Amino acid sequence: FGHHKAEYFSAVIEGVLIILAALLILHAAWQALREPRAFTEPWLGLTISGVATAINAAWSWALVSYGRRWRSPALVADGWHLFSDVATSVGVIVGLALAVLTGWTILDPAMAALVAVNIIVAGWRVMSSSISGLMDEAVDGNIGRRIRAVISESAEGAIEAHDIRTRTAGRATFIDFHLVVAGSTTVS
């Protein structure tokens, strides 16, 4: 299966978990809309949630940043998963604060539903980018043009280079091409 494939597979699973969490939030929001409940100690809960959210936001940013720098889909997926928790927490904080301040208890589940939709989008992004890594996707157009240019510049004495194919697996990019040379050219 390979280390890089395992990383992409892990990221796909992470995306599925993000979407599952969002669906559970939607369910809880629906239940809260159907059966409103009274708030107990909302300001203490808001304070604790605010501190935890700030810590998670910093950690999420670090995971996504380093994951992109190191081309690690698993770290990026972990960062986005944690960011979905941050988004959830921000939504909960805003919804709860507005509900407490205005007395409109419907604001809390309504905000939770909006946050859940945002989280579904984030989960879909994680899954789709990871699935392309599992499929050994070809490099994008700009990198492909650069590869062709390097081959052309470096193929001194060659007649032509054709059938250039690329695939990306984790941090590695594989390049395959046919180089046509004169019959008198030796392998050495």
C-alpha positions in Angstrom: 0.0 0.0 0.0 2.9 2.3 0.6 3.5 5.1 3.1 2.2 7.9 0.9 -1.0 6.0 0.0 -1.6 5.3 3.7 -1.3 9.0 4.4 -3.9 9.8 1.7 -6.1 7.0 2.9 -5.9 8.4 6.4 -6.8 11.9 5.1 -9.9 10.5 3.3 -11.0 8.9 6.6 -10.4 12.2 8.3 -12.7 13.9 5.7 -15.4 11.3 6.3 -15.1 11.9 10.1 -15.4 15.6 9.6 -18.6 15.2 7.5 -20.0 12.7 10.1 -19.4 15.2 12.9 -21.2 17.9 10.8 -24.2 15.6 10.3 -24.3 14.9 14.1 -24.3 18.7 14.7 -27.2 19.1 12.2 -29.1 16.4 14.1 -28.5 18.0 17.5 -29.5 21.4 16.0 -32.7 19.9 14.7 -33.4 18.3 18.1 -32.8 21.7 19.9 -35.2 23.4 17.5 -37.9 20.8 18.2 -37.3 20.8 22.0 -35.8 24.1 23.2 -34.0 23.9 26.5 -33.0 26.4 29.1 -29.3 27.5 29.5 -27.5 26.9 32.8 -24.3 28.8 33.5 -23.9 30.2 30.0 -21.1 32.7 30.7 -18.8 30.1 32.3 -19.4 27.8 29.3 -18.7 30.7 26.9 -15.4 31.5 28.7 -14.1 27.9 28.7 -15.2 27.4 25.1 -13.4 30.7 24.1 -10.1 29.7 25.6 -10.2 26.1 24.2 -11.2 27.5 20.7 -8.2 29.9 20.7 -5.8 27.0 21.5 -7.4 24.8 18.9 -7.3 27.5 16.3 -3.5 28.0 16.8 -2.8 24.3 16.6 -5.0 23.9 13.6 -3.2 26.7 11.8 0.2 25.0 12.6 -0.9 21.6 11.4 -2.2 22.9 8.1 0.8 25.2 7.5 3.4 22.5 8.3 1.3 19.8 6.4 1.3 22.0 3.3 5.0 22.8 3.6 5.9 19.1 4.1 3.3 18.0 1.5 1.7 15.8 4.1 -2.0 15.2 3.4 -2.5 13.5 6.8 -1.2 16.6 8.7 -3.4 18.9 6.5 -6.4 16.7 7.1 -5.7 16.7 10.8 -5.5 20.5 10.8 -8.7 20.8 8.8 -10.4 18.3 11.2 -9.3 20.4 14.1 -10.4 23.6 12.3 -13.9 22.1 11.9 -13.9 21.8 15.7 -12.8 25.5 15.9 -15.6 26.5 13.5 -18.1 24.5 15.5 -16.9 26.2 18.7 -17.1 29.7 17.2 -20.6 28.9 16.0 -21.6 27.6 19.4 -20.1 30.6 21.1 -21.8 33.1 18.8 -25.1 31.3 18.8 -25.2 30.8 22.6 -24.1 34.4 23.3 -26.8 35.8 21.0 -29.4 33.5 22.5 -28.5 34.5 26.0 -28.3 38.2 25.2 -31.5 38.4 23.2 -33.5 35.6 24.9 -34.1 34.1 21.5 -33.2 30.5 22.1 -33.7 29.6 18.5 -30.4 31.4 17.6 -28.3 28.7 19.2 -29.5 25.7 17.1 -29.8 27.9 14.0 -26.1 29.0 14.3 -25.2 25.3 14.9 -26.9 24.3 11.6 -25.0 27.0 9.7 -21.7 25.9 11.2 -22.5 22.3 10.3 -23.0 23.2 6.6 -19.6 25.0 6.7 -18.0 21.9 8.2 -19.5 19.7 5.5 -17.8 21.8 2.9 -14.4 21.6 4.7 -14.8 17.8 5.0 -15.6 17.5 1.3 -12.4 19.5 0.5 -10.3 17.3 2.6 -11.8 14.1 1.1 -11.6 15.3 -2.5 -8.0 16.4 -2.3 -7.0 13.2 -0.6 -8.8 11.0 -3.1 -6.9 12.6 -5.9 -3.7 11.6 -4.1 -4.9 8.0 -3.9 -5.5 8.0 -7.6 -2.0 9.0 -8.5 -3.1 12.2 -10.2 -1.0 13.8 -12.9 0.8 17.0 -12.0 -1.1 20.3 -12.8 -0.6 22.2 -16.1 2.1 24.6 -14.9 4.3 21.9 -13.4 3.8 19.8 -16.5 4.9 22.6 -18.8 8.0 23.1 -16.5 8.9 19.4 -16.7 8.6 19.5 -20.5 10.8 22.6 -20.7 13.5 20.9 -18.4 13.4 17.8 -20.6 13.8 19.9 -23.8 16.7 21.9 -22.3 18.5 18.8 -20.9 18.0 16.4 -23.9 21.1 17.5 -25.7 21.6 15.5 -28.9 18.1 13.9 -28.7 15.8 14.0 -31.7 12.7 14.3 -29.6 11.0 13.5 -26.3 7.4 12.3 -26.3 4.8 10.4 -24.4 5.6 12.4 -21.2 3.5 11.2 -18.3 3.6 12.2 -14.7 2.0 11.1 -11.5 2.2 12.3 -7.9 2.3 10.0 -4.9 2.7 11.9 -1.7 5.7 14.1 -1.8 7.2 12.3 -4.9 6.5 13.1 -8.5 7.2 10.4 -11.0 8.1 11.3 -14.6 8.1 8.8 -17.5 8.9 9.7 -21.1 10.3 8.4 -24.4 13.6 10.0 -25.6 14.4 9.4 -29.2 18.1 9.6 -30.1 20.1 8.9 -33.2 20.9 5.2 -33.9 24.6 5.9 -33.5 24.1 7.1 -29.9 25.4 4.7 -27.3 23.8 3.9 -24.0 26.9 5.0 -22.1 
